[in-house]
Amino acid sequence: MTVKSSVNLQSLVDTHEQPFVIIDREFRIVAVNRAYEREYGIARDLMVGKHCYQVSHHNDKPCFEAGEECPHQNVFENGCSSSCLHIHYDEQGNTHRVRINAYPITDSDGDMYLGEAIDDISTSSKESADKL
């Protein structure tokens, strides 16, 4: 007997207290939690379906094309967890220095996604920008 999971991706991200986002192979945001909405000042319905690099980096191309380490590649190419430092921007353009902990997530149909737990390690937006 096979047990099929009935947990949907949105209910998964809602279990996290820190900002958490789920991204598909095409860099599109599939789900975000309320902590992410609060941290970055953007409603989830304005993020879901957009590319992660548009929302987080205010960029028109994936972060690896801009010279940053990209957890997306490691998760989807190798199926491995990944951790890196990034600069994210909120809706007002303030910088947030963050640690990304990325994990492969597979749904009940076998489709793989990238789950990102985001930890803001900034002491302040200005200090983070000055350090980089």
N, C-alpha and C positions, 0 to 999 in steps of 0.2 A: 504494500500500500504506500503510495506517495502522498506526502503532506505538502500542499501548495500554500505558500505564504500569502496571507491576505493583507499584509501591511503595504500601504502605498507609500510612495516616496515622500509626499508632503507630511504624512504622519511621522515618518522617520526623522525628518529634519526638525519637526516640532518638539522632539524629545530632548534636543540639545539646548543648554542654557547660553552657550557662547554662540556668536554668529556662525551659521552653517549654511552651505549652499550645495546643491547637487547640479552637476553639469554633464551634458551628453558628449558624444564623440565629436560633434560638430561645434563644440565650444558654446552651445546654447544652455542657458540657465533653465533648469527643469523645476526646481523648487528652492525656496529660501525660507528661513525661519524668522520669527518676530524679532529675535535679537539682532539679526542682520538688518532688518528694516529699521530698527531703532538706531543702530550704530552708524548707518550710512544715510539715513533720512530719505529712503526711497521705499515706496509701497511695493509689495511683492508683485502685484499685477502689472506694474510698470517694468519689472525686471524679467519675469518669466518669459522665455522666448527670445530674449536678447542674448547677444554673445557676452560671455563673462568679461572679456577684455574691454568691451564698451562700457560696462557698468563699473567694474572695479578699477580699471586703469585709465578710463576716459580716452581710450585709444581705438584706432580703426583696424588693428591687426593683433594677432596673438602675442603674448608677452615674449615668447621665445624668438619671434621675428624682430623684437625690439632689443634683443640682447640679454633678456632676463632668463633665469632658470624657470622652467615651466613644469609644474607637477603633472599637467595634463598628458604630456608626452610619456612620462615614466609610467603613469597608471595605465594608459591605453596600449602602449607598446609592450610593456613588460608585465603588466598586472601586479605591480608592486606599489606599496605605500611609498610616499615621498614627503619630504619636508623641505621648505625653503623660506627665505625672507623676501618680502615684496613690499612695494609701496602701493597702497590703495588710496582712492579718493572718494570722499563722500559727496553728496549732492551739492554742497556749497563749495566744492573744490579744495577742501582741507585735506592735507595728507595724513595718512595713517600708516605707520610702519608696522607691518604685521608678519607673524609667523603663520605660514600655511601648513597644515598637516592634512595631506591628501590620501584618500583611501579608495580602493576599487570597491564598488558596490554593485552587486548583481541582483536584478529583480527576479521574480518568480518565473518570468519567461526566458531567462538567461541573458538578457540584455545588460551590458556593463555600463556603469556610470562612474563619475568621479565625485566623491563626497569630500568637501573641504571644510575642515574646522578652522576657524580664523581666530587667532589670538592677537589682539592689538597690543604691541609692545612699546608703543610711543609713550614718551613722557609728556610730550605736547606736540602739536602739529608742526610748529615752527622749529623746535629742536630736532625733530625727525628729519625735516627737509634740510636743515643745516648739516646734519651728520652724513648725508649721502652725497 
